[in-house]
Amino acid sequence: MNTAAEITVSGLVQGVGFRWFTQKRATELNLNGFVRNSEDGNVLVEVEGDRRQIEILIEKLHKGPAFSRVKDLNIVWKECESRFENFYIKD
């Protein structure tokens, strides 16, 4: 069953390849949505797909790419609206 999540990642997550890392992992898990930097220094992820696959993505986001330092993830589960056809980096 498909679901959606809005994930805010805080810590040292900008300028370290975090958006690219997220896009690659989400695509590998057949998830749709986007990732973008927010003005407050966090990274915002909106994702749709199989709940278990999203949970796997969340585990990967906790670790992040090599030079990142993830402090916290805030996850808000939502109803899936099937708004996305792929997973992309949003400017």
N, C-alpha and C positions, 0 to 999 in steps of 0.2 A: 504494500500500500504506500502510495506516495504522500509525502508531507513536505513541509518547507521550514526553513530556519533562517533567522537573522542573527548573525554572529558578529560581535564586536571584539576584536583582538587588541589588547593593550600591551605596552612594553616597548622594547626596541624592535619595532616591526616595520618601520619605513626606511628606505634606502639600503635594505639588506636582501632584496630579492623575494620578499614575502608574497607579493601579488603574483609573481611568476610561479613561485612554489605552489601557491594555492590553486592557480589555474591548472597546472600540470596534474596535481593530485586529484582535483575534482573531475577533470576530464578522464583520468584513469578509472575513476569510480562511476563513470557514466552519469554524472550529476550536471544539472543546468543551473545557471544563475550568473552572478558576477562578483568581482572583488574590486574594491577601490580604497584609496587612501582617504582618510577624513582629515579635516582641517585641525583637529585636536591631537594629531599624531598617532591615532589608532588606525586600524584597518577594519573596514566593514565588508562582511561577506553575506550575500543573499543567495541561498541555495535551495534547490528543489530536487526531489528524487526519493529513492527508497530510503526509509528511515535508518536502516542498518548501515547503508552506505554513507549517509550523512554523519552517523556516529563515528564511523571509521575516519572520515575526513576531520572531524573534531579532534580525534586522537592525534592525527598527524599535525593539525594546527597547533596543538599544545606544545609539540616539539619544535616546529618551524624549521626553516632552513638554517644552515650552519652558523651564520653570523647574527641571527636574531636572538632576542631574549624575551620570550613571551611571559608576561606578568599575569595576565588574566584573560579569560574568555567569558563573555556574557552571551548566553544563548537564549533566544526567544523562539519557541516552536510556534508554527503557524499552519493554517490550512493551505494545502497546495493549490495554487491558482493556474499552474501550467503556463506561466508568463514567458518562459525562456525556452529557446531551442538548442542552446549550447551554453558553455561556460566561458566567460570572457573577462578581460581586464577593462574596467571602466575608468576613464580619465576624469 
